[in-house]
Amino acid sequence: MIKKEIRSAVLNSLAKWDSTAKYHPRFLDAVIEKTLNELYTEVWRVDPNALLRYTKGYGYTVPLAVTYEATSGIHYTALPENIVPFNDKASGVRRVAPAVQSSGIGFYPMDQREWDLALGGALTNYVKNKTGYIVTSARVEYYAIQGAIVSSGVRMDLIIPFSEYTDTDVILVPEHTDGEGRGLIDRVVGKLGVVPPKTDLTDDNKDNE
């Protein structure tokens, strides 16, 4: 489904109140995002590689640029969107690849300890067809990246939050259910069922008097 269809499915599954009582759209999207992230995490726990089914691709039409930071000596690519974090080396960046697939160079996630060991003179310095990458909150940093890749750029497959999608973007939702047979819509409705809608939708972070 596209994003606005997911939101509509949730709204039409909620108990009906009077005509003036509504859920604030940002609050509704926040609950959907939280629940969708829970589903992604459940998929990750079973098989981290299965998350690739739910990624959004970047750099396929126009490659993502690889930038050199002179002060640190690091090559990096700025994340094109916010990502959903996961407790492994790849986090929300589930795949990085050269813009030109025939280059024969593979990208592999690393942690900071492995990065430090590699910079310390490990035998990885002699490997020319593999590039390590570290995911930070704002960018992807590369170890031993080849000049050809710096010139041509990269592609990435990311798990991004619900809030980063536009209303017309297709969102691939994990279809598995919990022990009670509930998928995304049912879980969101369950969370919202204990929160009554409001007649005053002003979102000013203040208590109504």
C-alpha positions as CSV (number, residue, x, y, z in Angstrom):
1,M,0.0,0.0,0.0
2,I,1.0,3.6,-0.4
3,K,1.5,5.7,2.8
4,K,-1.9,7.5,2.7
5,E,-3.7,4.2,2.2
6,I,-2.1,2.8,5.4
7,R,-3.2,5.9,7.3
8,S,-6.7,5.6,5.9
9,A,-6.9,1.9,6.8
10,V,-6.0,2.8,10.4
11,L,-8.5,5.6,10.6
12,N,-11.4,3.5,9.2
13,S,-10.6,0.7,11.6
14,L,-11.0,2.9,14.7
15,A,-14.1,3.2,16.7
16,K,-16.3,6.1,15.5
17,W,-16.8,9.1,17.8
18,D,-18.8,12.2,17.2
19,S,-18.1,14.3,14.1
20,T,-15.9,16.8,15.9
21,A,-13.5,14.3,17.5
22,K,-10.4,13.5,15.4
23,Y,-6.9,12.2,15.8
24,H,-4.1,14.6,15.0
25,P,-2.4,13.4,11.8
26,R,1.1,13.8,13.2
27,F,0.1,11.7,16.3
28,L,-1.4,9.1,14.1
29,D,1.7,8.8,11.9
30,A,3.9,8.6,15.0
31,V,2.0,5.6,16.3
32,I,2.1,3.9,12.8
33,E,5.9,4.6,12.6
34,K,6.5,3.2,16.1
35,T,4.5,0.0,15.2
36,L,6.2,-0.4,11.8
37,N,9.6,-0.1,13.4
38,E,8.6,-2.9,15.9
39,L,7.7,-5.1,12.9
40,Y,11.0,-4.3,11.2
41,T,12.8,-5.3,14.4
42,E,10.9,-8.6,14.6
43,V,12.0,-9.4,11.1
44,W,15.6,-8.5,12.0
45,R,15.6,-10.8,14.9
46,V,14.6,-13.8,12.8
47,D,16.7,-13.0,9.7
48,P,18.6,-9.7,9.3
49,N,19.0,-10.3,5.6
50,A,15.2,-10.4,5.2
51,L,15.1,-6.6,5.9
52,L,16.3,-6.1,2.3
53,R,12.7,-6.8,1.2
54,Y,11.5,-3.6,3.0
55,T,14.2,-1.2,1.9
56,K,14.0,1.9,-0.2
57,G,16.7,2.3,-2.8
58,Y,18.8,5.5,-3.3
59,G,21.4,6.3,-5.9
60,Y,19.9,4.1,-8.6
61,T,19.0,6.9,-11.0
62,V,21.6,9.4,-9.9
63,P,24.5,7.8,-7.8
64,L,25.1,9.1,-4.3
65,A,28.3,11.1,-4.1
66,V,31.3,10.0,-2.2
67,T,32.9,13.0,-0.5
68,Y,36.4,13.4,1.0
69,E,36.8,15.1,4.3
70,A,40.3,16.6,4.4
71,T,40.4,17.2,8.1
72,S,39.9,13.6,9.0
73,G,41.0,11.8,5.8
74,I,37.7,10.0,5.6
75,H,35.6,9.3,2.5
76,Y,31.9,9.3,3.2
77,T,28.4,9.6,1.8
78,A,25.8,11.7,3.5
79,L,22.6,9.7,4.3
80,P,19.9,10.8,1.9
81,E,17.2,10.1,4.5
82,N,17.0,9.3,8.2
83,I,17.2,5.6,8.9
84,V,15.7,3.1,11.3
85,P,18.6,1.9,13.6
86,F,19.2,-1.8,14.2
87,N,21.6,-3.4,16.6
88,D,24.1,-4.6,14.1
89,K,26.9,-3.1,12.1
90,A,24.7,-2.2,9.1
91,S,22.0,-0.5,11.1
92,G,19.4,1.0,8.7
93,V,21.9,0.8,5.8
94,R,21.2,-2.7,4.7
95,R,23.2,-2.6,1.5
96,V,25.9,-0.4,-0.2
97,A,27.0,-1.1,-3.8
98,P,29.0,0.6,-6.5
99,A,27.0,2.7,-9.0
100,V,28.5,0.4,-11.6
101,Q,27.8,-3.2,-10.6
102,S,30.5,-4.7,-12.9
103,S,33.2,-3.1,-10.8
104,G,33.6,-6.3,-8.8
105,I,34.0,-4.4,-5.5
106,G,31.9,-5.3,-2.5
107,F,30.9,-3.3,0.5
108,Y,30.9,-4.8,4.0
109,P,29.7,-3.3,7.3
110,M,32.3,-2.8,10.0
111,D,32.2,-1.6,13.6
112,Q,34.6,1.0,15.0
113,R,36.9,-1.6,16.6
114,E,37.4,-3.3,13.3
115,W,38.0,0.0,11.6
116,D,40.7,0.8,14.1
117,L,42.3,-2.6,13.6
118,A,42.3,-2.2,9.9
119,L,43.9,1.3,10.1
120,G,46.5,-0.2,12.4
121,G,48.1,-2.2,9.6
122,A,46.1,-5.4,9.4
123,L,46.3,-7.6,6.3
124,T,43.0,-6.0,5.1
125,N,45.2,-3.2,3.7
126,Y,46.2,-5.6,0.9
127,V,42.6,-6.4,-0.1
128,K,41.5,-4.3,-3.1
129,N,38.1,-5.6,-4.0
130,K,36.4,-5.1,-0.6
131,T,35.4,-1.8,1.0
132,G,34.4,-1.5,4.7
133,Y,31.7,1.0,5.8
134,I,30.6,2.3,9.1
135,V,27.1,3.7,9.6
136,T,26.8,6.9,11.8
137,S,23.7,9.0,12.5
138,A,24.2,11.2,9.5
139,R,26.6,9.5,7.0
140,V,28.3,6.3,5.9
141,E,32.1,6.3,6.2
142,Y,34.3,4.1,4.0
143,Y,37.6,2.3,4.7
144,A,39.9,1.5,1.7
145,I,37.5,2.8,-0.9
146,Q,38.8,2.7,-4.5
147,G,39.3,5.8,-6.6
148,A,36.9,4.5,-9.3
149,I,34.1,4.3,-6.7
150,V,34.8,7.8,-5.4
151,S,34.4,9.1,-8.9
152,S,31.3,7.1,-9.9
153,G,29.4,7.1,-6.6
154,V,27.4,4.5,-4.8
155,R,23.9,3.1,-4.3
156,M,22.2,2.3,-1.0
157,D,19.2,0.3,0.2
158,L,17.9,1.8,3.4
159,I,15.2,1.1,6.0
160,I,13.7,4.5,6.6
161,P,11.0,5.6,9.1
162,F,7.3,6.0,8.1
163,S,7.7,9.8,8.4
164,E,10.3,9.9,5.7
165,Y,7.9,8.5,3.0
166,T,5.7,10.8,1.0
167,D,2.0,10.1,0.9
168,T,2.2,8.5,-2.6
169,D,5.3,6.3,-1.8
170,V,4.7,2.5,-1.7
171,I,5.6,1.1,1.7
172,L,6.3,-2.6,1.9
173,V,5.0,-3.8,5.3
174,P,6.1,-7.1,6.9
175,E,3.2,-9.4,6.7
176,H,3.9,-11.6,9.7
177,T,1.7,-11.4,12.8
178,D,2.1,-11.7,16.5
179,G,0.8,-14.5,18.8
180,E,-2.7,-13.0,18.6
181,G,-2.7,-12.8,14.8
182,R,-2.3,-9.0,14.6
183,G,-0.5,-7.3,11.8
184,L,0.4,-3.6,11.4
185,I,-3.2,-2.2,11.2
186,D,-4.5,-4.2,14.1
187,R,-1.5,-3.3,16.3
188,V,-1.9,0.4,15.6
189,V,-5.6,0.3,16.2
190,G,-4.9,-1.5,19.5
191,K,-2.5,1.3,20.6
192,L,-4.9,4.0,19.6
193,G,-8.0,2.3,21.1
194,V,-7.0,3.5,24.6
195,V,-6.4,7.1,23.4
196,P,-9.6,9.1,22.7
197,P,-9.5,11.5,19.8
198,K,-9.5,15.3,20.4
199,T,-11.8,18.1,19.4
200,D,-8.9,20.6,19.6
201,L,-6.2,19.5,17.2
202,T,-3.8,22.4,18.0
203,D,-0.5,20.7,18.5
204,D,1.3,23.3,20.7
205,N,2.6,20.9,23.3
206,K,0.4,22.5,26.0
207,D,-2.3,21.1,28.2
208,N,-5.9,22.1,27.3
209,E,-7.7,24.0,30.0
